[in-house]
Amino acid sequence: MPGEHNQTVASRALARILSWAITTFARLLTAVQPDWRGLDPLSGGNRIYFANHVSHGDFVLLWAVLPPHLRRRTRPVAGADYWRSGRLRRFIGERVFNSLLIDRDPRATGSDPIGEMTAALDAGASLILFPEGTRNPEDTGLLPFKSGLARLAQARPGVDLVPVWIDNLNRVLPKGALIPVPLMCRVSFGAPIRIGPEETKQQFLERARAGLLALRPGAEGAA
């Protein structure tokens, strides 16, 4: 129907405007610099980016530094309970960022988060994951990784997993703060990894965690 078509066109236009506004604001606020130290952003197919998690703005900053052709097919994985809690938040999560919204308690809902993520990968999307599972107030270390990263790697062993360290964002948007503080940030992309045929989940998680920690500022000097 013409009315529904006009609403869809308007919704898509609004989503594009908000996408531009959010990414532009993030870049201006943080003067963010991508550091492709272990990865050619123009090479390869779809990927799983896994990053440290210190702020609600983490995936926004990672998403903002991706080249436009990668950004269009990259979907942050986020909690459905948070992003579906209001009309505006839902619109931003689903239409602006094209997030893959999953249930945090799949046993209660009978959902299959790994199946949903593999389906998105099979459809050609890249994903942004935070394997710590919750925000870590410290930006010098990492909380223990949840098993989902290893299970996803086992389910799609041919897909590259890229470690990404987001530096300084916890100072831009501290937990509980309403007004962000302008500070320079950096997003560092490491070399892609894949799970080995004989590698256990725990071995892979330890290797993935070490690869992510190696991207911290000063990590090379400390080593």
Secondary structure, DSSP 8 states (H G I E B T S, - for coil): -HHHHHHHHHHHHHHHHHHHHHHHHHHHHH--EEE-SS--TTSSS-EEEEE---STTHHHHHHHHS-HHHHTTEEEEEEHHHHTSSHHHHHIIIIIS--EEE-S-HHHHT--HHHHHHHHHHTT-EEEE-TT-S--S-SSS-----THHHHHHHHSTTSEEEEEEEESHHHHS-TT-SS------EEEE---B---TT--HHHHHHHHHHHHHTTSTTHHHH-
